[in-house]
């Protein structure tokens, strides 16, 4: 999995006023939890922008003064009107402790149903998985080569080594839907 380097500063003060002052200085208040103690810190908005606005998922190397921790981003709070980042939660990870994350999906292959004129319908963009940090992939590839018209690949159909799928097994991931072209082709064949 890709690693993102992020430098932060431990927050000397907590509370609403302190957080508001940080936001005025173009900084984002953050918290790191999941370890022995919660750590409150802040990062600059430009430093965290590339971590937030990307389709990729990362393991984050947090440098907080002399301390370095590995974490994953759990939750982001945005302002309801301006969409400015208000707060970010990070979860500390360890090499021997499984972590749950949402991993993006990449569809690969040329479907039989698409060649017949069907349309791809992707129901999921990400899947939630649980694994040790060393086993977390950058993406989950879903092969649709054998997918015909009106067929669906569900979560239960996907098998990945060293990963536990946390989504419902009956949830659809990708399907090939009939289109007008396939209906005309079927009518012409009769």
N, C-alpha and C positions, 0 to 999 in steps of 0.2 A: 504494500500500500504506500501511496505517496506521503511524504512528510512535509509539513509546513512549519517554518521557523517563525516564532512570534515572541517579541519582547514586550514585557509588561512591567509595571511598577506597583508594588504593594501599596494599597490605599491606607493612608495614615488616619483618615476619618471615615466613618460610615454614616449613613443617613440620607434623607432626601436633599437637604441643602448641599451636602458634599457631592452627591451624584449630579445635581443640577449644575453646580460649578464646573464639574468635569466635562459635562456635555457642552457647556458654553466655550470651553477651551478645545473643542473638537476631539474629545476623548470619549471612550466608551467604558462604563463600569462593567466589571466582569466578576464572576465567582468560579472557583475551582472546587468541586466537591468530589466525594468518593474515596478520598484518602483518610488519613488519621484525623485531619482537621480541615475545615473549609478555609480557603484562602481568598480574600477579597483583594482585587487588583484592578488596574485600568490599563488600557492600551489606546494608542492613537487611532483615530478613524481611518486614516490612510493605510496604516499597518494591517488592519484587519479586513479591509475592503476586499482584497484578493482571496481571502479565505471564505468570505460570505457569498460573494457574487460569482460563483463558479458552479458548473455542473459536477465537478469532482468532489470526492470526499477525501479527507486527510486525517492522518494522525498528526497532532499538533505538538511540537516541542516548545513548551512554554519556558521562557527564561525570565524568572522573576528575581532580579538582583543576582545573588549567588546561587539561587536554587534553580534547578532544571527539572521539570516534570513532563511526562507524556500524558496527553489527554485527547479526547475527542469532543467536538462541539455538540452539545445536547439541544440547546434551545436559544433562539434569538427573539428578542422583543423589539418590535418596530413601533414608531409613532404612528397612530392611526390616520393622520392626515398627511404628514410630510414624508412618511416612510423612512425617516432617519432611524438609525440603529440606537436603541435606548439601553439595552443590556444583553449580555451574552453569558450563557452558562456553559461551563466545560466540565467534563467528567474525567477524573484521573483514571488511567489504565495501568495495568501491570502485566508483565509477560506471562504470568501463570494464572491470570484471571480472565475468564471469557467476558466479552463485551458485546452488546447488541447495537447494531448500526443499520441505517438504511443505505444500501448500495445501489448505484444507478444500473439500469439494464441497457444492454446494447443488443439489438436484433441483428442477427447475421443469417445469411443464406438467401436464396431466391425461391420463394414459395411456389409450389405447384398450383395452388389456388390463385395466386397473383398472376401467374402466366396464363391462366384461363380467363382472366379479367376481373378477379375479385379484388377487394380492397382490404388493406391491412388496418386493423383497429387495435391500437395498443392501449390496454386498460390500465397498466401499471408502468410508471416511469422508474420506480425504485422498489426494491424488496427489502424487508427487514430481516436481517440474519444475525445469528449469534455465533461467535467463534473467538479463539485466542487472537490477540492482535497480529501475530505473525502470519496467521492464516486468512486474514481479511483481504479480499481482492479489491482492485481498483474499480472493476466493473463485473457484472454478471452477464455472460453471453447467453442468448436464447436463440437456438438454431431453429429456423422456421422452414427449412428446405422441404420437409415432407408434409407440411400443413396444407390441406386442401380447402376448398370453399366450404363454409359453414362448419369448420373445425376450430377448436380452441385449445391452446396450451394453458393449463392451469398450474398453480403453484405445486401441486402434488406431482406433476409430470417432470419437474425440474430436479435434477440431482447434481449436487456439487460436493466435492471432497472437503471434509473437515468443516462444513458449515451446517448449522441447524436453521431451517427456515421458520420464521416466526409469524408469517402471514397465514391466514386461513388456507387450508389445503385446497378448498374448492374455488378460491378466488381466481378469476381469469387474468391472465397476463397479456396474452396477445391472441388475436383470432383473425381469420380471413372471412370477410362478409361478402355476400353475393351483391353484385352490382347490376346495373341495367345491361352491361355487356354480357355478363354471364347468363342472365335471364334470356337475352336474345339468342345466345349460342345454344342454350338448352331447347328453346322453342324451335330453332332451325333444325336441330338434331332429331326432333320428333316427327 
